[in-house]
Amino acid sequence: MRHVHWRSSARTGTLMVRQLVDASLPGTTVVLDTREGAYASAQLFETAVDAAASVAVAAAGAGFPVKVVTGRGLLAEVKGGPADAKAILDRLATVTPGESGVTEAVRLARGGGALVLCSCTARRSPPWPPAP
C-alpha cells in the first residue's frame, strides 16, 4: 500500500501506483592479476596492464562506473565519463608486479555488474590455488 499514489488516485478516480525505477548504472570491475609468478616476462605483465586499461577506459568512456582492483586492493574507482580516462591511466601507470594473489583481488571486487579478469596464461606458477 506504500506505493499507491493517493493524491493521483483521488484525482483520477482509479488506483494509481508508483512505478519505482532503478536508476543505478551497472558497474564494471576490472581485476588485474599482479602476481609476479603469473607472467613469464615483464612484457606479458605490461600486456595485461594494457588490457586492463583498455577495458576500464572503454567502460568509463561509455558512462559506466568503473573499479580497477589488484590483489593489493582498490586501485581506481570512477563514476564514468570521458574525463575519467586520465585518472584510470594514471593509477595503472603505477602498478608493479608483486606477491598479492588474484583470489584476493576477485574477493575485493564483489558487488555486481561486469567483472573482467586480466591475467596471462604464459606463467611460471599456477594462477590460483588448486580447488580443495
N, C-alpha and C positions, 0 to 999 in steps of 0.2 A: 504494500500500500504506500510505501515511501516514494515510489517512482510515479505515482499518479500526480499529474499537474492539476490541482484542484481549481485554480482560477480559470484556466483554459477550459476545463471540463464544465464548469458552471456557465461560462460564456457561450460555449458551442452546444451544450446540451448532450454531448457524448463524452464518454470517458476518454481522456487524453493521458497518455503515458509518456514519460520522458524516455527518450532513446539515448542511452549512455554510449559514448563512443570512446574507444581507447585511442588517444591522440599520440601516444608514445611511438617513436620510431624504433624498428628493430635494430639492434646494435650489431657491430662486427667486432669480434675479438680475434686478434692475430697473436698466436703463441709462437715465439721464436726460440728454438732449441739452441741454447748457448753452451751446451756441454762440449768441452774441448775434444773428448774422445769420439764424438759423433761425426767428426769431419776429418777426412784423410789429409786435407791441406787447408791452408789459410784461404785459398781461392774458393774452395767449396763453402767455407763459412761465409765469405763475402757474398756468394751467390744466394745463400739462404737469407742474409740480411737484405739483399736487393729484392728478393721475392716478397719478404715481409713488408718492405717499404712500398712496393708496387700495389699490393692488396690494400694496405692501410690508406694510402693516398687516394686510390680509386674510390674506396668506400666513403672516405671523408669528403672527397670532391663531389660525390653523388648526394651529399647531405646527411649521411648516416653517422650516428655516434660511433666512435672507434676507440678500442682499448688495445694497446700493444703490451704484451706480458712476456717476461722471461722467467726462468727459474728463480731469479733474484727478486722478482716482484713486478709490480706495475711500472712500466717504463714510460708510457704516454697514455693520456686519455683526453679525447677531444669531443666536442659536441657535434661536429660535422659541418663541413663547408669548405670552399676552395682555399680560404685563408689558413686552414689548419694543416695544410701540407708541410709548410716550413717547420712547424712545431714537431710534427712526426719525424721528419727527416733529421732535424737537429738532434733529437733524442736517439734515433737509431745510429747516428754517426758516432755515438759514444760507446756503443756496445762492443764488448770484447768477449772472447771465449772464456769460460770458467768451469767450475765444477757443479753448478746448480743443475738439478735434474729437470727434465721435461715433464715428468709426472707432477712435480710441484707447480710448474707453470700452468699446466692444464687445470689443476685443482684451484689455483688462484683465478682462473679465467671463467669460472662458473657464472651463470647469470642470464642465459637465454640468448637468442639471436644466432648469428652465424659464427662458427668457430673455424679458424684456418690455422693449421699447424705447419710451420716452415722448418724443415729439417733436411737431412740428407741421407741417402741410402748408402753412399760410399763412406763407410765408417770404420773406425778401428775398434769400437766396442759396441755392444748392443744398445739400441736407442732407449730402452726402458727395461726395468727388471722383468724376469720371467714371471708369468702368472703362477699363483700358488696352486 
